[in-house]
Amino acid sequence: MPQPGVGIGLDISDAGRVALGGSMGPEIEQIEGRLIQFDNNEYVVGVTSLHLLRGGEQVWHGEQVHVKKEYVTSVYERRFSTARSAALAAAGIGAVAYIATRAIAGSGSIDQPITPPESGHTSRRRRP
Protein backbone atom coordinates (compact mmCIF):
# COMPACT_ATOMS: atom_id res chain seq x y z
CA MET A 1 0.00 0.00 0.00
CA PRO A 2 1.47 3.39 -1.01
CA GLN A 3 2.10 5.93 1.73
CA PRO A 4 0.19 9.24 1.93
CA GLY A 5 1.74 11.95 -0.22
CA VAL A 6 2.85 9.53 -2.92
CA GLY A 7 1.66 9.87 -6.52
CA ILE A 8 -0.70 7.04 -7.44
CA GLY A 9 -2.87 5.78 -10.27
CA LEU A 10 -6.11 3.92 -9.65
CA ASP A 11 -7.66 1.79 -12.38
CA ILE A 12 -11.44 2.00 -12.00
CA SER A 13 -13.80 -0.96 -12.38
CA ASP A 14 -17.14 -0.93 -14.21
CA ALA A 15 -18.95 -0.66 -10.85
CA GLY A 16 -16.68 2.27 -9.97
CA ARG A 17 -17.51 4.04 -13.23
CA VAL A 18 -21.20 3.74 -12.44
CA ALA A 19 -20.75 4.91 -8.84
CA LEU A 20 -18.37 7.81 -9.67
CA GLY A 21 -20.03 8.77 -12.94
CA GLY A 22 -22.21 11.46 -11.42
CA SER A 23 -19.28 13.42 -10.02
CA MET A 24 -16.42 12.49 -12.37
CA GLY A 25 -18.02 11.31 -15.60
CA PRO A 26 -19.03 7.85 -16.81
CA GLU A 27 -15.93 7.03 -18.87
CA ILE A 28 -13.19 7.05 -16.22
CA GLU A 29 -10.49 4.48 -16.84
CA GLN A 30 -7.86 5.71 -14.40
CA ILE A 31 -7.57 8.36 -11.70
CA GLU A 32 -4.15 9.90 -11.04
CA GLY A 33 -3.15 12.08 -8.13
CA ARG A 34 -1.61 12.20 -4.65
CA LEU A 35 -2.78 9.77 -2.01
CA ILE A 36 -4.02 11.82 0.90
CA GLN A 37 -5.10 8.87 3.04
CA PHE A 38 -6.39 5.32 2.95
CA ASP A 39 -8.74 4.18 5.69
CA ASN A 40 -12.05 2.34 6.04
CA ASN A 41 -11.36 0.66 2.68
CA GLU A 42 -11.46 4.02 0.93
CA TYR A 43 -8.80 6.01 -0.94
CA VAL A 44 -8.81 9.77 -0.54
CA VAL A 45 -6.97 11.19 -3.55
CA GLY A 46 -6.03 14.75 -4.55
CA VAL A 47 -6.81 14.22 -8.23
CA THR A 48 -4.45 15.66 -10.88
CA SER A 49 -5.87 13.91 -13.96
CA LEU A 50 -8.44 11.45 -15.26
CA HIS A 51 -7.70 9.10 -18.14
CA LEU A 52 -10.81 8.23 -20.10
CA LEU A 53 -11.77 4.98 -21.80
CA ARG A 54 -11.61 6.44 -25.31
CA GLY A 55 -8.19 7.98 -24.87
CA GLY A 56 -9.02 11.46 -23.57
CA GLU A 57 -7.59 13.09 -20.49
CA GLN A 58 -9.00 15.65 -18.07
CA VAL A 59 -6.70 17.80 -15.95
CA TRP A 60 -7.74 18.40 -12.35
CA HIS A 61 -6.11 20.62 -9.76
CA GLY A 62 -5.91 18.51 -6.60
CA GLU A 63 -9.63 18.21 -5.85
CA GLN A 64 -10.20 15.54 -3.20
CA VAL A 65 -12.15 12.48 -4.24
CA HIS A 66 -13.15 9.49 -2.11
CA VAL A 67 -12.87 6.17 -3.98
CA LYS A 68 -13.94 2.90 -2.35
CA LYS A 69 -11.43 0.06 -2.59
CA GLU A 70 -14.08 -2.12 -4.27
CA TYR A 71 -14.16 0.33 -7.22
CA VAL A 72 -10.43 -0.11 -7.89
CA THR A 73 -8.97 -2.95 -9.97
CA SER A 74 -5.28 -1.91 -9.75
CA VAL A 75 -3.17 0.58 -7.79
CA TYR A 76 0.03 2.04 -9.24
CA GLU A 77 2.63 4.00 -7.34
CA ARG A 78 4.29 6.69 -9.43
CA ARG A 79 8.06 6.59 -8.99
CA PHE A 80 10.98 8.19 -10.75
CA SER A 81 13.22 5.80 -12.61
CA THR A 82 16.73 6.31 -11.24
CA ALA A 83 18.37 5.05 -14.45
CA ARG A 84 16.24 7.28 -16.71
CA SER A 85 16.76 10.31 -14.47
CA ALA A 86 20.55 9.76 -14.46
CA ALA A 87 20.63 9.34 -18.26
CA LEU A 88 18.60 12.51 -18.75
CA ALA A 89 20.89 14.46 -16.40
CA ALA A 90 24.00 13.19 -18.22
CA ALA A 91 22.54 14.16 -21.59
CA GLY A 92 21.68 17.63 -20.28
CA ILE A 93 25.18 18.16 -18.88
CA GLY A 94 26.71 16.95 -22.14
CA ALA A 95 24.58 19.35 -24.17
CA VAL A 96 25.54 22.29 -21.97
CA ALA A 97 29.24 21.36 -22.17
CA TYR A 98 29.04 21.06 -25.98
CA ILE A 99 27.35 24.45 -26.36
CA ALA A 100 29.82 26.07 -23.96
CA THR A 101 32.89 24.72 -25.83
CA ARG A 102 31.43 25.86 -29.16
CA ALA A 103 30.80 29.32 -27.79
CA ILE A 104 34.34 29.58 -26.41
CA ALA A 105 35.99 28.21 -29.56
CA GLY A 106 33.96 30.47 -31.81
CA SER A 107 34.72 33.63 -29.86
CA GLY A 108 38.49 33.54 -30.54
CA SER A 109 38.34 35.28 -33.92
CA ILE A 110 37.03 38.68 -34.76
CA ASP A 111 35.77 39.28 -38.25
CA GLN A 112 37.85 41.90 -40.02
CA PRO A 113 36.54 43.70 -43.07
CA ILE A 114 38.15 42.48 -46.24
CA THR A 115 39.96 45.24 -48.08
CA PRO A 116 41.62 44.84 -51.43
CA PRO A 117 45.38 45.07 -51.43
CA GLU A 118 46.79 48.44 -52.35
CA SER A 119 48.40 48.78 -55.70
CA GLY A 120 50.85 51.37 -56.71
CA HIS A 121 49.44 51.62 -60.19
CA THR A 122 46.12 53.11 -61.11
CA SER A 123 44.95 53.15 -64.66
CA ARG A 124 42.11 54.96 -66.30
CA ARG A 125 40.44 54.12 -69.53
CA ARG A 126 39.21 56.56 -71.94
CA ARG A 127 35.57 56.56 -72.86
CA PRO A 128 34.70 56.26 -76.52
HELIX and SHEET records of a PDB file:
HELIX    1   1 ASP A   14  MET A   24  1                                  11    
HELIX    2   2 LYS A   69  TYR A   71  5                                   3    
HELIX    3   3 THR A   82  GLY A  106  1                                  25    
SHEET    1   A 5 GLU A  57  LYS A  68  0                                        
SHEET    2   A 5 GLU A  42  LEU A  52 -1                                        
SHEET    3   A 5 ILE A  28  ASP A  39 -1                                        
SHEET    4   A 5 GLY A   7  ILE A  12 -1                                        
SHEET    5   A 5 VAL A  72  GLU A  77 -1                                        
END                                                                             
